[in-house]
């Protein structure tokens, strides 16, 4: 999932913003938390990474990115 997340963020051109907001965390740590959650439909890597409201981009920006991640990763 790590590579998939990195590619997604780079394709959306938000990788540097994402990494700036995660601060001292790593994508590996974020993915690990998501994979170990008991709420996989709710907790995505975008949700688990940081508090959206405390970022320069804000809740709406990261909410849109999260919705795009969910749509791209839907299992049919």
N, C-alpha and C positions, 0 to 999 in steps of 0.2 A: 504494500500500500504506500510505502514511503515514496518510491519512484513515481507512482501514479499521482500522488498529491503534489510533488514537486513539479511534474510536467503540467498538471492542471493549473497550478499557480503561475507558472511561467507562460503558459498559453493565454491566460487571462491578463497577463502583464501586471500581476500584483505580488509576485514572489518577494521582491525587495520590501514592499510595504508589510507583507505578512511577517517576514523575518525580523524586521525592525520592531514589530509589535510583540513578538514572542520573547524578545529580550534574551534572557539566559537559558531559555528552554531550547530543546532541539526537536526536529521533526520526528526523530526516533522516539523521543519521550511522549510526544503528543499522540503519535500513532499507537504506541503501547497502551496509553490510557483509553483510547477509543476501542481498541481490540479487546480490552478487559472489562468494558462496561457491560452492565446488564440491561442497558437501554440503547442498543445499536441503531434503532430508528430515530432516536432523538439526538444522541451525542455523535457529532461528526468531527473530523479533525479541525474544521473551521470553528466550530463551537467550543471545542476543548482547548484551543490554543491560547486565548486571552479574552478579556472582557471588552467586548466591542465598543461599549459606550466610553471607554477610557482611551480610545485611539483617535488620532486626528481624522481618520476616515469616517468614523461613526457607525452607528447601529444599522442604518439603512444600507450603507455600502457593503458591510460584511454580511448582512442578511441576504442581499442579492447574490453575493459570491457563494454563500452557503446553499441557497436554493439552486444555483447552477451546478454546484458539486453534487447535490442530491439527485437532480435530474440526470446528470451524466452517469451516475452510479446506480441508478434504479435497476433492480433485478426484475425482469418480466417473467 
